[in-house]
């Protein structure tokens, strides 16, 4: 699902996958697409495994597996705090990218 400006902008979307060679063969298309999106944007990508229901985050081209509820919440909050402080301190030309 794509959420933009607090509204659902798209659902059941197909995204291009990361061209990066990943050593873990268990990573499926959904996770590879999440990694690819995080390589191309500054978004924090949340990926839910269809097989296991586990929740992962993709940030800056990295897949971060979480251990469920509290761990997911903590990592997600940390990602937004780090990104928020980066953007607050970034020069205006950085934000225009």
SVG drawing of the C-alpha trace seen along z (x, -y; Angstrom):
<svg xmlns="http://www.w3.org/2000/svg" viewBox="-7 -26 33 45">
<polyline fill="none" stroke="black" stroke-width="0.4" points="0.0,0.0 1.2,-3.5 0.3,-6.2 0.9,-9.8 -0.1,-12.8 -2.2,-10.7 -4.2,-9.1 -4.0,-5.7 -2.5,-6.5 -2.3,-2.9 -2.8,0.7 -1.8,4.0 1.0,2.2 3.9,4.0 7.3,2.4 10.6,3.0 13.0,5.1 16.5,4.2 19.2,5.2 21.5,5.7 22.8,9.3 21.4,10.6 23.1,13.6 19.9,14.7 17.9,16.9 14.9,16.8 14.3,13.2 11.3,13.1 9.9,10.6 8.1,8.5 11.2,8.0 13.4,7.3 10.9,4.7 11.0,3.1 14.8,3.0 14.6,1.4 12.1,-1.2 14.3,-2.2 17.3,-2.4 15.5,-4.9 13.6,-7.0 14.0,-8.3 10.9,-6.3 10.8,-3.8 9.4,-0.6 7.3,1.8 7.3,5.4 5.0,8.1 5.9,11.6 3.1,13.4 4.4,16.8 5.3,16.1 3.6,12.8 6.9,11.4 7.4,7.6 10.6,6.1 11.7,2.6 13.7,1.5 15.8,-1.7 18.5,-3.0 18.7,0.3 19.0,2.5 16.5,5.1 15.9,5.0 14.1,8.0 12.1,7.3 11.0,9.6 7.4,8.5 5.4,5.8 7.6,3.9 10.8,4.4 9.0,3.3 7.6,0.2 11.0,-0.8 12.8,-0.4 10.2,-2.3 10.2,-5.2 14.0,-5.3 13.9,-5.5 11.6,-8.4 13.5,-10.2 16.8,-9.8 15.2,-10.9 13.4,-13.8 16.6,-15.2 18.5,-14.7 15.9,-16.7 15.7,-19.4 19.4,-20.0 19.8,-19.5 20.4,-22.4 17.4,-23.4 19.0,-22.0 19.3,-18.5 15.5,-18.6 14.7,-19.4 16.2,-16.1"/>
</svg>
